[in-house]
Amino acid sequence: MSRPTFPETFNMADYFLFDRLEEGLGEHTALRFGERTWTYAEVADKTRRMAEVLDDCGLAPEQRVLICLPDVPAFAWSFFGVLHAGGVVAMANPLSPTESLAYLLEYTRACVLITVPEVVERLGTVIDESPWLSAVLVTPWAGTDEDPDGPLDETVLTPGLPDGPMRWHLPEALRSTEGDYEPFPTRRDDIAVWLFTSGSTGQPKAAVHTHRDFAFNTEVYAKRTIGWRRDDVCVSVPKLFFGYATGTNLMFPFAVGGTAALFSERPTAETVCEAVRRYQATILTNVPTMMGKILELDERTSVDLSSLRLCLSAGEALPPALLERWQARFGVDVYDGIGSAEMFHIYISNRPGDVRPGSLGRVVEGYEAKILPRDAEGPGAKPLPPGEVGTLWVKGDSVALCYFGDRDKSWKTFHGHWCMSNDLFRQDEDGYFYFAGRADDLVKVSGQWVSPIEVEDCLLRHPAVLEAAVIGVDRGGLMSTKAFIVLKDGASATAEEIQGFVKERLARYKYPREVEFVGSLPKNDRGKIDRKALKARDASS
């Protein structure tokens, strides 16, 4: 197929939203939240009003707006409103620690903060003393069955200092505008969105993206590879402030005239399954950890996911054993893939009619990928032969420009059209890619490299194991591996049984030298197992 191209004058808000009106889809349902619905015409109207409010706040082209919201409807018009006004979107988790939010507010130098009362109260003087903020727009953290435009306590809207940023009740501010805002004429290569890295090796950094990046990936991944449809209703486990979900549960359905269905509560097996049932969702954006929890819930009380036509998985490795259990129980295909903040979204993926369990699939059309030696300093190095583990390098039209404020890291990661990931992969003879872990997760045991992912996949095949995580531990200057195990309800196993299970299935040097049974595994705010927390726990014991 031909490579997607976009006009010089181009704005994501047009591509994802206003073009649906031109296609006659103004009355089609764009957004659902509990029993409330919004059409494309209604979301477009609120987006125009949002852009006008931001203009009144003093937002200038390419200034950042930090959207720190749960999955409430205002997220949609905040996101598109910033772009419509020519601003730059940065997103944050409202449940992040106060110190992390303060860092992001300073790092982004945001002109406007869009958030909920709980965040305003926690940040307090950080907001009032910010040299960058001109306004804070506050909207309720509404439950899915509550009014998302409800009133707020006046104390939240009162600046803590006389000369602090003005604070507005966002729903009221939108109602007070005319809704006839003329959009700022952006170009396809203007900066549009900052996507944050996970911060696994320090504070998060922003991968700086242009308007065309998001449209390109939508064309080649969402439309051509997976096949989002106009009749799709989408529900997501990750929240919209994660680039993974911003794509699958906002941009992608909006790009085809589908429906994004939101719930603002914390994602649990119960709340996710209720959202699928309530909205009769056809696409579920998932992560392996939640897939396991849903299967566990199903063992206690039958779960109905019959409305789904497909599921997506990313964020961490999907163990083949878990995929087998999921498909055997629910009969719903899962398309596992890998993406990154540096590339915006998925660039290697399984797809309809082409799923190879254990792999992340093949390269998405429009991208290139190759596996180079771990010590390669540039994309010109000779690729490794099939079967050998090395560093994954990716090329495609959604690659970020740089990391904001970090030239050295940018030079190390971005090489012309190519992006060096920190992920280790191998590729088979048929072009399928297999994740071997993060470069800094591999453990050298007795002179041999051990991939925690491979050992975890094996552990999850044990009938008593619900979750497993493997880390490297230093014992007197010698490295070995330790497994943290969560057992299924009512199941039992000993450390010796667990170790023997691995010895029978993998090379002997790969079995975990230590096993600790725990009630749960720590997760970061992206739903991934938090290996840093496990290493800290081991170090303190």
N, C-alpha and C positions, 0 to 999 in steps of 0.2 A: 504493500500500500504506500501511497505518497506520504511524504513527511508533512505534518501540519505546519501551516504558515499563518501569520496573523498580521493585520495591517499596522502601519506605523503608529497611528492614533488608536489606542486600545486601552480599555479599562476592565479589570476583572468584574466589577459590579455589572457592567453591561453584559459581558459574556455569560456570567452565571445567573443573572437575575433579569435585567431589563430586556434582554433579547427574548425571554419567554413571552413578554407582552406583545412583542412584534410578531411572534409565532401564533398569537391568538389564544394563549394559555392563561390569560389574566385571571380567569375564574377557577382555574384548577387549584386544588389544595397544595400549598407549598409546605406548610408547617402545621404540626399538631402538638398540643401540650395538654394532656388530660382530655377533657371534653371540648376544649377550644380549638378552633382551626383558623388559619389565615391563608387567604389565597395569594397567588403571585402578585396580583394587583395591590392587595393590602400590604404585603411585605415591601413592595416597591414604594408605596406611598410613605410608609414609615422610614424607609431608607432615605428618601429625599428629605424628609423632615429631620432625620438624624444628621445628615450632611449640613443642613442649615443650622442646627443647634451647634455643631462643631465649628462652623464658620463664626457663629456668634461668640464662641469660646476663644476665638483668636487663632484657631488652627491654620497653619500655613502649609502649602504643598511640601510633602516629604517629611513633615514633622511626625513624630511617633505618637500614637495613642495606645495606651496599655489597657487592654480589655481583660479584666479579672472577674469573670462571671462564671457561675455554674451553668448548667444546661437549661436556661430559661429562654423564652422567645426573644427577649431583647438582645441576645447574643447575635442573632441573625442580622437584624438591622443595624446593630453596632458595627459588626464586621463589614458589611457592604456599605454602610454609611461613611465609614472612614475612607474607604477606597473611592467612593463616589466624590468625596470632597478633595481627593488628591493626597490624602494622608497615608501614613504607613502603619499597618497593624502589627502590634506585638501582643502576645497572649500569655496569661499567667493563671495558675491554679489558685482559686480563692482559699483553698485549704492548706496551701503551703505555709511553712513557718513564717512568722512575722519578719525575721531577719532576711529570709529569702525574698520576700515581696519587697522589702526596703531596698535590697540589692538591685532587683529588676527595675524598680522605679528610678533609681539613680543611674543604672547602666543604660537604660533606654533613653533617659532624658525626656521622658514623656511630657507632652504639653497638656494632655488630658488623660485622666484616669476614669474608666467606666467600671463600676464595681457595685458591691452590695454593702449594706450597713455594717455587717460583721467585719469586713475588711477595713472600712473607714475607722471603726472604733479601735481596731488593733494597731493600725498604722499611726493614728493620732498625730503627734507632732512631726512625724516623718513627712506627712502630707503638708502640714502647715509651713514647714521650714524648707520645702523643696524649692530650689531656685528655678526649676523648669516648669512646674505645674501652673497652669492658669485656671483650671477648672476640674472639679470632680463631679461626675454624673452618677447618681445613685439610684438603683432600682431594687425592688424587694427580692430577697432570696425566697421565692415562692415555692411551696410544695406543688407537686404536679396537679393537685386538686384545689389549689388556692389561686387567688387572683394575682396574676403577674404584674398588674398595674396598680396594686394596692397602695395605701398611704404609708408614709414613713414618719417616725418620730422626728420632731423638729430639731432635736439636739444633734441628730446626725447631719442635718443640713446647715448647721451653724458652724462657721470656721472657728477653729480653736484660737486663732490669732487674728487681730483686726485686719492685717494685711495678708492673711492666708488666702489660698485659692478659693474662688467662689464654689459653692456646692449647690447643685440643682437636683431636684426630683426628676429623674429622666422621663417617666411617663407624662408628667405635667408639662415639661419642656417641649416634648414632641407635640402635645395637643395645642400648644400656644403658637406654633409656627404655621406658615402658609402652605408649606409642602410644594413649593414651586421652584426649588433650588436648581440652578443651572450647574451641571457637573463641571469639575475642573478637567481640562483636556489633557489627560495623561498619555504617555507613549508606552509602547509595549515593553521597552527596556527601562522604564522608570521603576524605582524601588517601590514595592507594594507591601511586603510582609516580611517580618523577621521571625524565623522559626528557631526555637532554642534547642540546643543539644541537651542530652540528658544530664550533663554535669557529672558523669561517672568518675572523672578525674579532677574535679574541682568545681568552681562556679560555672553555671551554664553560660555558653556563648551563643550569640545570635548569628545564624546563617542568613545572609541578606539575599532576598529573592525579588525578582521583578514580576510584573504583571503576566508576562508571557509564560513564565515557568509553570504556573498553575494550570493554565489552559492547555499547554503542551501535554502534561502528564494526564490530564483529564481526557484528552482525545485518544492517546495511545493506550493508557491503562484502563480507565473507567469505561470508556465507550467500546474500544476495539478488542481489549483483552478479556475483561470480565463481562461487560455488556449490561450496564445499568439501563433500566427501562422506565418509560413514563408511568407505568402502573406500579412501580416499586414503592414500597413504604419501608423506610430504613430506621433501624434502631441500633444504638452503639453502646458497648460496654465502656470503652474509653470516652472521656468527656471531650467536648468540642475544643477546649483549649489545647489539646494535643493535635499536632499536625496530622496524625493518622486519622483521627475522627473528623477534624475539620474538612478533610477530603471526603471520606466515605459517608459522613452523615450530614454534610451541608453542601459542599461544592458539587460533588458528583450527582446526588439526586437533583439539585437545582439545575445542573447543566442539561438534564434531559427532561425536565418538567415533572420529576417525581416528587415524593413527599418525605420530608425529614420529620421524624417523630421523636420528641424529647421527653426525658424525665429528669427531674433535678435531684432526686435522692441519690445516695451513695449506691453504686452498683454492687449488688449482691446477687447470688443465684436467684433469690426470690424476686427482687425488684426487676431484674433483667427478664425473667420468664413472664412476669406480669405485664411488662411493657410489650413484649412480643405478642402475648395473648390479647391485650387491650387494643393494640393498634393493628392487629393482624399483619404484623411485619413480614416482609418477603426477603429482606436482607438484614442479617445480623453481623455487625462488626464485633469481633470477639478477640480474646487473647487466650492462650492455652490454659492459664491458671483458672480462668472462669469456666472454660469448658469442663475442666475436672470438677469444679464445684457444682455445676449444673447436673452432671452425671451423678454426683453424690446425692444431690437433692432428689433426683429422679428415683433413686433407690428407696427413698423414704416416702415420697408422694409423687405419683405419676405426673410428669411434666408434658405439656402440650406445646410442641413447636411445629405443628403441622402446617402452619401458614408459610413457613420459610421455604424459599426456593434455593437459597445459597447462604453460606457463611464465609466470612473472611477471617483470617488469622494473621497476626504479625506481632512484633514487639519482643518476642522470645521464641526459641525453638519449639516447634510442635512435635512432640514425640510420636512416632508411628503407632505405638500402642494406644495412646490417647485418641488419635484419629480413628483407629479401628473401632474402638469402643463407641465413639460418637456416631460414626456412620452405621454401625450395627444397631444402635438404639434408635436414632432419629432419622436415618436415611437421607440426611442432608449433606451435600457435598461441601467441603471446606477448602477454600483456595488460600493456601498459605503463601506468603511472600515476604520480601524484605525491602524496606525503604529506609530513608534517613532524612534528618533535618537538612542535610547538605544537598539532597536531591529532591526535596519536598516529599515525595511519596514513593510508592512501590515501583521498583524497576526490574525485579526478578520475581516471577510468580508462577504458581500453578494456575490452571485456568479450566473452563468448562471443556470436558472431553479429554483433558490432558493433566491428570493428577498422578504424580509419582510419590507415594508415601515416603516420608523421611527426607525428601528433597524440598527445596523452596521453588522448584520449577525451573523454567527457562527464562532467558532475557526477554523483557517486554519489548515489543516492536518500537523502534526509534531510539533504543539504548544500545550500548555496547558494554560488555564486561569481560574482564580477563583476570586470571590469577597469576600474580607475580611473586617472586621470592620475597620473603619478609624483609630483607635488607635492601630491596630495590629503592632507589632514590628518585625514580621518575618512571613515567608510563612507557618509556622506550625499552625497558628491560625485556628479556626473553621470557614469554609466558611459560609456566610450569606445565608438564605433561599431565594428562588426565590421571586423577587419583591422588596427586600430590597436594598437600595442604600449603596454602600461601595466602598472601594478602589480596583482598578483592579490590580491584580498580574499576570504576564505572564512568561512562561517558554518556551524555545526553543533554537535551536542550532545557532541562529543568535544574541544571547545576547552579548552585549559589554563586554569587559574585565573590564573597569573602566572608570571614567572621568579623563582625564589627569590633573595632578596637583591638585586634590581635593580628598584627602583620605576620609575625613569625609562624603562628599556627596556620594562618591562611596560606603562606608560601609552602608549608609542609603538606597541606591537604589538597590544594587546588593547583593543578598543573595544566594550564590551557583549558582544553575541553574536558580533561580528565579529573576525577576526584578519587583520592586514595581513602578508602574506608579504613577503619581499625578492626575490621572483621576478617576472620580467617575462614577460608572456604576451600573445598575441593570440587572439581567438576568431573563428571563421568564422560564416557565416550559419546554419549548421546546429547551432551550439552546441558544436562541438569546439574544444578548447583546444590551443594550440601554444606550447611553451616557447621563450622568446627569450633566456634567460640570467639570471644573477643581476644585480641592479641595479648592483652594483659591478664587473661583468665587461664591460659594454658599453664600446666604444672609439669616441671621436669622431674620425674621420679626415676631414680637409679639410671640416669642418663637417657631416659626415654620420655618423649613428650606425651602427656595425657590430656585429653580433651574432657573437661567436666561435662560438657553436653552429651558426649557419647556414653559416659558412665551413668548420667542421670536417665537417659533413654532406657538403658538396661534396667536400672532400679525400678522404673515405673512399670516394667513388665511383671514385677513380683506381685502376686495376687493380694498381698496385704498392704502394699504401699499406695498411699494417696498422692503425696507430693515428695519430691526429693531435690536436694541441692548439694552440689559438691564443690569444695573449695580447696585450695592449696594451703598447707600449714607448715610452718617452719619448726622443726623439732631438733634443737641443738645444732642448727646449721644445715640440716638435711631436710629436703622438701618431701612431703608426702601428701596424700589426699585424705580428706575427711568428708563423710556424708552426713547430712542432716535429713532425717526421715520423719515424715508425718504419716502415721498409719491410718487406715480406714477405720471408721467406727466399728468397734467390736472385734477388730482383727488384732493378731499378735504375731510377733516375730522377734528373734534375737539378733544381736549384731553378727554372730557367727553365721546364722542362716542367711542374712543379707549378703555378707562377704562371700559365702560359698556360692550364692546365686550368681554373683557377678563373675567369679572365677570360672564357672562352668560355661559362660557365654562370651567372655572377652579375654584378650590376652592377659595372662596372670598378673603382670605388673600393673594393670589398670584397676584392680580391685581397691576399694577404699580401705586404708589402713585403720581408720577410726570411724565409728558409727555412733551418732547421737540421735536419740529419739526425742522429738519436740512436738508440742501441741499445734504449732503453726509456724510457717516460714514468713519472715519479714518481707514486705513488698514495698517498692517505691511508689510514687504517685502515678506511675504509668502502668502499674499492675505487674511489673517485672519483679522477679526474686531479687532482693537487695543483698548482693554478695558482700558489699562493703560492711553492712550491718552484721552479717554472719562472721566475717573475719574479725570484726571488733569484738564480737561476743566470744569468739574462741580465744582471742588475745587476752581478754580480761578474766578468763576462767582459770 
